Every structure is written in structure tokens, then in C-alpha cells.
């Protein structure tokens, strides 16, 4: 292993050594502004996040719910570009020394240039990429570029994935496996449900990679529930909602992100 994928793996291993799940936060680049987004990532780390996923805003975010869609729209109307996403990764990683990934749909990467994107993400200190809509069967070019630059390739599995499919996906991935707890789009839920525990169990049966659960976690109790069976707890919409609720008051928004990260960090240490 080379590059910042090693930092990611070491971070997840350190959480396991502490007998807890890792806390992984998601925040889109360029929201509420490019500078504000960078500060939000730092605030999430300050509050207790182990890893942060920086979202690359997309005009057709088919897997994202209304909260993240709203944030993406604000970022895109603000003129966010891939260079801003890479800047967010660079500045957040340099300020904290912690692993930062990019979560993106495939089309922007393909248009930007696969080799170019991988090289520039690695230069920015990025740990890797989460690619929720890239089929494993079409991922060879990306995985080759990612491997060359020491980047993780994180694939998403869903409750609908059959065991054979899970094995194929996890064999191609690196860093960790992103287990989507529910069918549908991102957003906070009242309950994370048994589907997630079953999906983690089935995924772990075929891989040694950490399995981290996202979609729906929004509070410490849910984080503790998921931490009982997963290696990592991924929270996105709840962080973005805190920034939206701050309604342009950047200091209040950052304080809310920091506070939520602290609450969730306590939750992943309780393991329901």
C-alpha cells in the first residue's frame, strides 16, 4: 500500500484497535462557499470525525436526497469547479493530517480525465475516491490510475446485492466498503434498520476490508446502533442540514457541525 490509502487504512485500524467504529463525515465542496466548505471539513475533524468524504457537487445527483441536492445546487450556482474540490481536499488534509476522500459520480471524473483526476487527487493528499455509480465491470481504467497513485477505490454495496455480486465488488475495491443501509436516496431516517446489519454480515463474509455503513444515520443513538455491527459509521445529510439550518451564519454553522461530530463521535464509542 502506498500514498494516502495507507493513512486511511491505518485510521480505520486504529479505531478498531480502540474497540469502536470510525466516524466518517460527508460534506460537499463549495457549500456554503468554497472557503466555508473547507472550514466545515476542518470543523468535522475538530469535533471528532476520523475521516471526511468531500462531495463533488453534481447537477444530477440521483442517489442523493433533498438536503444534499439543495447544498449541491448552492455550490454549483456559486461556480464550484473540480479545482475547488481538490483545493478543499488539500487544505483540509494539510490542516489536520487526516484522511480525506472524494465522493463523486463517475461522469465528472470521466469528462475531466481519469488519469488527470487520479494524479491531481493524489497530489492534493486525497486518500481515494468513492464512486457510487461506477459499475465494477467498467472500473478497470479508474482502478489502474488509482493504484498507480496510491488511492483507495471505494465501491458501494446495497441490500439488494446478492452474495456473488458482493464478492465481485469487494474483490475490486480497496480502503473500505461503503454499505448503503437502505434502498433509496441519502437522507436522515428515524431508524437505520436490520437490513444494514444483514448487509454488513454478508459483505464481511467475503472480504477483509472494513465495512462502513451510510444512509440514514443522524444522531448518537443511531451511530451507536450501527457501530455495534459496522467498522465505520458514515453521516452526511445530518451535517449538511446543520449548515443549511444556520442560514448563512458561518460561525453558527461551523459550531453546529463541530457539535454534531462530537455527539456522533461519542455514539460510535458506545456501540449499542
Steps between C-alpha positions, in 0.01 A plus 500: 500500500622847419384858505220613726310173469740388772391789721137401443568135584702594808222731621235230467730247667566739789126536562464123503792473743305733731203260470281755329372592159654784300296815442494607136344836413381617158497865394471638147773727363397857426223508760408748629804647319834347406669653805202417721507139379867466588433634848205261537724201429749624758214548750384141447852378573525733802181350639624143473459368145771251404454531123318751280347443158497817288212495255550616142176688426314364200207637303315165505571342840263205454605321820477805724199619693361855517744631765814416303332597172431845647863538610627382161277753326636782718858390429442473125329839484802634687718377215678209673746313275705183532799721585302621804425142604871416481584818693254396770670161529847655505432767761299275729761224487791738550331666796410176678725222367190281480362294209275683253324323212295632212151364442391556144283375221698355213412746224702798633810281543460350153466844343791645697725211404549189711880514517498875560243481779684218679835678474362832625304338784816323616699825474236666718555236767172320435463148637276375221165514332150370568323437170138402569386470138809341338433131426789273597498360146579845359750604767828361367636830367424680823640223720823495299543876540407486868746218561778692328446796732433316827130583516220289646207402279192469718198330347144510631300186579127492566253267674390383154852374417517121484790323670674424170476865404629610839807279457572649156466857625710455813774318310541806275483762775755636745504716812157395625159392374213751514186312602182691419267417787181541299375497148438854383665839528706661774329674789444466871268222615311428821649149499800348330347153510601136488579506128828675575615238753419220257681675216811551715497135605472380141766744378747406774462133412692563179756770581752617758434865408328713765128539432357846574129579501339813363155638411275599784715550810434837661550475878711338769251220572493393134878530481531271802257252341697483176833492686381175656542316170698722259862615483400855421197728519450742209294816557424754229156658485494578873821706467377679189167577668685669789665733250174566317321573829767758585360705209821675403637551851835333437617500862176342616515242221855399585416477868202277415717270284759475776232424760336230287837336434567495875158346568549233235859432609363422844237277342744284304689436823191365677410216261133434568 
